[in-house]
């Protein structure tokens, strides 16, 4: 079985769209609160960020059927406690506190959830070596 896109040549996710009713407000959140690098803005209503080789696109929903919360994105961080403190200081509203999800053979998986400026639920995840 071909594991790279069933013969289509797909090897990775190149871009993820995140709905934003106020793209400027959302761009400020992703740049200032999350610290992502702004790549460029295009026309009114589009902003693109770099996130570990995946481009995040902030966009207004083009059609009513696209006007819903985004899928949950999990941003990997090396130190979830430090990221949580820094982001809270930046005004990020968290749903919970960093907590242990699972003990793996060689690390512990930690997560915490927060909302972006548009109300989309997002998560931080950290694989902490034991």
N, C-alpha and C positions, 0 to 999 in steps of 0.2 A: 504494500500500500504506500502510495506517495504521500508524505506528510507535509509537503510544501504546497498546499493549495490544490490538491487533486489534479496535478498536471498543469496548472495555470501559471506556475512560477511565483506564486505569492510566498514571500519569505518573512514579512513583518508588517505591522501596522504603520502606515505612513502618516496618517492624519486622523484626528478625532475632532468632530464638531461638538461644540458646547453651546446650547441655547442661551441667549442673553437678550433681554428686552432693552437694556441700556448698555450697549457695547462699550462705550467710553467708561462707564462706572465699572463694568466687569473687567475691562483691560487694566484699569488702575488696581483692582483687587488682585488679579493674577500676577501683575508686575510688582506691586508694592508689598502686599501681604504674603504672597506665596514665593516671591523672589524669582519668578520665571523670567527668562530673557525674551523681551519683545523682539520678534524678527522683523515684522512690518505691519502696517495697516494698509488696507486697500479699500478705496472708495468709502462711502459712509456705511458703517455697520459691519466691518470685518477687521479682526485683529488676529495675528498669528504669533504663537509663542513656541519656543524650543523647549522640549522636555525629554531629554535623554534619547534623542534620535527620532522621537515622535513629535509631529507638529500638532499643537492644539489650536483650533480655529474657533474663535468666538464669533457668533453670527446671530442675527435676528432670525426667528423662524420665518421661512419663506412662504409657507402655507399653513393653514390652520391645523392640519394633521401633524405638523412638525412642532407645534407649540405645546411641549410637555417637558417635564424635567429630564435631564440627561441620564444616561446610564451612570452607575457609580464608578468613578475613577479612583484608583488606589495609587497614591503617590508614595514611592519607596523613599525612605529616609534612613540614614545610618543610626541616628539617635532620636527616637520618637519623643523622649521626654524633653530634650532640648528644643526640638522643632515645635512641640506643643507650647512650650513657654514662649518662644520667640513669636509664634503666630498669634497667641493670645495677646501679647504685648502690641502686636500690629492691629488688633481689633477683630480678629477672626472669632466667630461665634461657634463654639464647639457643642456637639450634642452630648458628649460624654468625656470621660478621662481616658488616657492611654490604659489599655488593659490587655492581659494575656489572652490570646485566642487558642493557641495550641502549643504543646511541648513536642518538638520534633527530636529526632535522635541527636542532632548536633547543635540545635538552636531553638530559641523560643520565638513564636510569631506573635507580635503585638500590633494592635490597631487602635485608632481613635477616629471619630467621625466629626465632620464640620460642614457648614453650609457656605457656599460662595455668595457673592453679592446679589445673585439672581435667585437664590433659594435652592440651587442644585445641591444634593447631598454628595459629599466627597469623603475620601478616607486617606489617612496616612497609615502606612504599614512599615514595620521594621522587623528584620530577621536578626535577632540578638544571639550571638554566639555564647555558648555556655563555657 
